[in-house]
């Protein structure tokens, strides 16, 4: 059976299933966070760019005050936005203030690119006159990483990591890091398996968190016109075989690859469904069937907003 938590290189444990709050409507955050806590979630994945840290903070504060959960039982992640690479400490403190927390369990560099500063916590994506993302070429990722390391020594953050880094950038980070990145959070699902990157990270002691673990489903179809693996006939057939939903099967597949999964949902019934993935095992043979579905198909493509494909 897949573990319910993964041990990070920092020594801390991260729950293997978390709730992502991307595109979660501000008005719905309180109810969803509290429902998730009652369903057993203890891991919440946030970001400054999601623009709902304050609402998440209010929901968590109420949960602490009412005794629904204790702070030490939770694992809270948030992320440094591109426009704040030159202001890491200030950005982290801004997120902590909004989340109403004294420390973060994990702080990630959201994307491996520094862009024009728009004010701490404003998470702007300034475009140049040509309509292309205004990238700041004066700030290196090494500089940003060392500022992230300072957060650990300051006691603001327990673990630090990276997000949306490829093998080359991850290798570089390992070369200059005094504190190894504990996590690389990347898009990965049956249509975008990225086996080489996942194995490289795991070989070097970096845990992999799968964002968009269900292939984006409705959310990415709306924004990017992408197709979800949940509709794949092989996935549907295997889900039926195991008496599970396609989403449960895909999340279980992610766990059996030793990745952490952070599905996002705005429906209470889906919260419970997505968490009920620890009571079955996918056979080796069926894992191979899912492996054969790989299309190298990215569903989350910020080029739509940035005027440039930074993955090119």
N, C-alpha and C positions, 0 to 999 in steps of 0.2 A: 504494500500500500504506500502511496505517496505521503511524504511527511506533511504535517499540518503547519510546519514552520521551517524556515531555512536559517542556518547559522551564517552570519555575515563575517567577513574577514576582520571587521572591527570588534568582533566578539559578541555583538548583540544579535538577537533573534528577530526575524521578520516573518509575520504570519504569511502563509503561502497563498491565501486568497484575501484580496482587499477590495474596497469599493472605490472606483474612480469617480471624481466629482466634476469632470469636464462636461460642459454644456448642461449642467444641472441647474435648473431654474432657481434663482435666489429665493423665491417665495416657497419653494418646495424643499429646500435644503434641510430645515429643522426636522420635518416629519420623516424624511428619508434617512437622515443620520440616526435618529432615534429608533426607527424601525430596523435599520441595519444592526444597531447595537443589540436590540432584543433578539435578532435572528442569529447573533453570534459573531458578527464582524468585529474585529479589533484593529484593523488596518485600513487607513483612509489615505488616498492618494490625491493630493491637492497641487495647485500651482498658482503663482501670482497671476499668471496670464488667464486663469479661469475666471478671475474677477468675482469670486464668491468666497474668498478666504474669511471675510468678516462674518458672513452668514454661517459658515462652518464653525468658526470660533464661538459664536453665540450658542449654536446647537451643542457643541462640546461642553461649554461652560455650564449650561443648564443640566446636561447629563451628569457632570461632576457634582453639581450642587444638590441634585435630587438623589444621588447615590446609585444612579443607573449603571455607572462604571467609574473606575478610578483611573486617573491619568496614567499611572504606571502600567496599567494593563493595555494601553493603546500604543499603536505604532503609527505616527503621523509623518507623512512625507509632504514636502512642498518643493518648489523649484524656482531657481534663479532665472529671470527672463533675459532675453538677448540684449535688451537695452540697458541692463544693469551690470554688465560684466565689469565695468570700471568702478562699481559701487557695491561690492559684494556684501560687506558688513552691514551697510545701511539697508540694503534690500532685504537681507535676512531678518534684521530687527523689525523692519516694516511688516514682513509676513508674520513674525512672532506676535507683534502687537495686534494684528488683525485676527489671528487665530487664537489670541488670548492664552498663549502658552509661554512657559519659561524656557523651553528647549524644544528642538525638533529631533525626531528619531532619525530622519534622513533628509538631507538637502541635496538636490540634484542640479547640475547645470542642464537647463531644459533643452537647449540646442547648442551644438558646437560652433556658434558664430556670435560675435559681438556686433551689435548694431548701434546706430546713433542714439545717444542717451536722451530720453524724453522726460526725465524726472523719476526719482525713485518710486517704484511701485505702480507707475502709470502703465507699464507694459505696452508701450507703443511699438509699432512696426513702421517706422518712418520710411517713406519711399522717396527716391531722388526724383529729379525732373524727368528722368527717363521712365518712371513708373516701376523702377526696380528697387528692391530693398537696399537701404543705405547702410552698407556694411562698414564698420569701423576697423580699419586695417592697422591701427596703432596698438591694439590690445591683443596679446597672444593668449591662447588657451592655457599655456603654462602659467602666465601671470594670474589668470582667473583661478586656476586650480590652487595655486599657493594661497590665494586669498580665502578659498574654501577651507583649506587646511587650518588657517587662522581661526576659523569659526569653531573648530573642534577644541583647540587650545583655550579658547575663550569660554567654553562650556555652553555655547549656544546650540550646538549640534552634536549628536552622538555619532552619526555616520554620514559620510559624504559620498557622492557618486556622480555619474554622468548619465546622459540620456541622448538617444539618437546618434550615438558615436558608432562609426564603422570600425573595422579591424585596424586600419592604419592609425586612426586617431586614438583608439584605445591603447594600442601598442605604445604610441608616443606618451600618453598619459602615464602609463606604467613606468616609462623611462625617467620621467622627471618628477614623479610623485614621491613625496616623503611619506604621505599616507596614501596607501593604495585605494583606488575607488572601490567601494564596497558593492556597488550595483551599477549595471548599465541597463537603463530602461529603454526598450526598443519595441517597435511594432513587430509582432510575430504571431502568426496563426497558421492554420493548415494551408492557406493559399500563399503564404509569405513566411516560409519556415526558417530561412537564414541559418541553416545548420552550421555553416562554417563559423559565423560570428558567435553563435550561441556556444559552440564547443570551444572556441578560442577564449572567450570570457571565462567559462567554467574551468578550463585548464589552468588559467592564471588566477583562480580564486576570486573572480568577480561574479557575483550572483546576477542572474538575468531576470528582470521583471518584464513581462509581456504586457505592453499597453496595446489597446485595440485587439485583445485576445480572441474576440469573436468575429474578427474581420470587419469591424465597424458597424455592421448591421444597418439599421435604419438611419442612424446619425450620419454615417459617412456616405450613404446613398444620397441623402439630402444635400450634403455639402460638396461631395466630390464625384457623385455619379457612379460610385464603385459598387461592385457585386460582392455579397457576403457568402462566405463558405457555408453558412448555416443552411443555405438552400441546395447545397450539393447533394445529389442522390446517394452518394456513398456515405456521407455523414448522416443523412436521414435514415438510411438502411441500418447502419451500425447503432444509431441511437435507439432504434426500435428493438434491435437485438438485445441491448442491455437494459431495456425498459427505462430509458432516460430521454430527456429532450436533446435536440441537436446542440443546444448551448452547453448543457451539462457534459455531453460527450467531448466537445471541443475544449472545454476548460479542464476536464480530466486529462485529455491528451497533453495539454500544456503542463500540468502538474507532473505527469509521468516523464516529461522531458527535463524535469528538475528546474523548471522556471516558475516564478511567482506570477500569478495572474490577477489583474485588477479590472474586472469587467465593470462597465458603467451601465446603470439603469435608472430610470425615473419611475419605475413601477414596483410597488411593495412586493407583489407576488413574484416578480423576477428576482428580487433580492434574495428571497428564501430559496428559489430554484437554483440560483448561481452558487449558493453556499453549500448545497447538498451534493457535493462531488467527492466525498471522502469514503463512501460506502461501496465502491465497486472498483474493479481493475480492468483496464483494457488489455486484452491479450497481446502478446508479441506480434502475432500474425495480423491482428487488426491495427496495431500501431504502424505496421508496414503499409497497410492499405491506405492509411491516412497520410503517411509519408509520401506516397505516390501522387498525392493531390497537389503537391507544391507547384505553383505557377510563377513564383518570383513576383507576386502581385501586391504592390503597395496600395493600400486603400486610403491612407492619410497623407495628403500631399499639399503642404503649405505653399507651394509655388502658386497656387490659386490666388493667394493673398499677397505674395511677395514679389511677383513678377519675374521670379527666377527659380529654377529647379536646383536647389543646393545639393541634391543627391546625385546630380549629373556627373 
